[in-house]
Amino acid sequence: MNILCYVFGHKAPQYAHNKGWGGYEYCHLSTPYIDNIKRQHVIITGLCARCEKRFTVGQAHLPPNRITK
């Protein structure tokens, strides 16, 4: 880990030199976890622009799944 990342935290993926389509670095979603009230939870991860290690950018609730079984 870079000493700057240790002291100040990771640098957001949008500041990376190797940017994806549209000028932004892509983030990745984890496999959705479905809780007891049928809400889907995911963890959003991205690559640090300094040390290029994957770190948690945020967490989110996905919209309800409209697929019927």
N, C-alpha and C positions, 0 to 999 in steps of 0.2 A: 504494500500500500504506500502511496506517495505521502510524504510528510505533510503536505498541504491538505490532503484529504483527511489525514488523521486529526489535524488541528481544526480545520474549518468545515469539514464534511465534504462529501463528494460533489463534483461539479455537474450540473444538470446536463443531460444528453444533448440538448439543442445547441450547446456550445462546442460539440465535437467537430473535428476537422473532416472526418469521414461521414458526411451527411447523406441521408437517404433521399428518396424522391421528395420533391417539394422543399428541400432545404432543411428538413428536420430528421433527426435520428429516430429510428423506429424503437418503440418500447414493446415489451412482451407481456401478455396476460398469462397468469397461471391457470391451471385447470380449475373450473368453477367448483366451489364448495357450496352445496345446497343445505341450508339449515332446516330446522323443524317447521318453520313457517313458509317454506318454499322460496326463500330469497337466495339468490345466487351471489356469492362473494368471490372476488378475484383479487390477486395481488399484482400490481403493475411494476415491472422491473425495467431498468435501462442500464446502459453502459456509462460509466463515469467518463467524462471528457478528459480527465487528467490521467488516471491510472488504468482505465479501461477494464475495471472490474464491475460485475453486475451488482446493483444495489436496488433496494426497494424505493421506488419513486412515490408510490401511493397505493391505496386500497380503494376498491369501488364496489358498489352494488350494481349488478346488471339488471336491465329491465326484465319483467316477467317473461318467461318462455311461453310462447303462444302455441307450441306444439301440443296436441292432445294425444293421449295414449289410449 
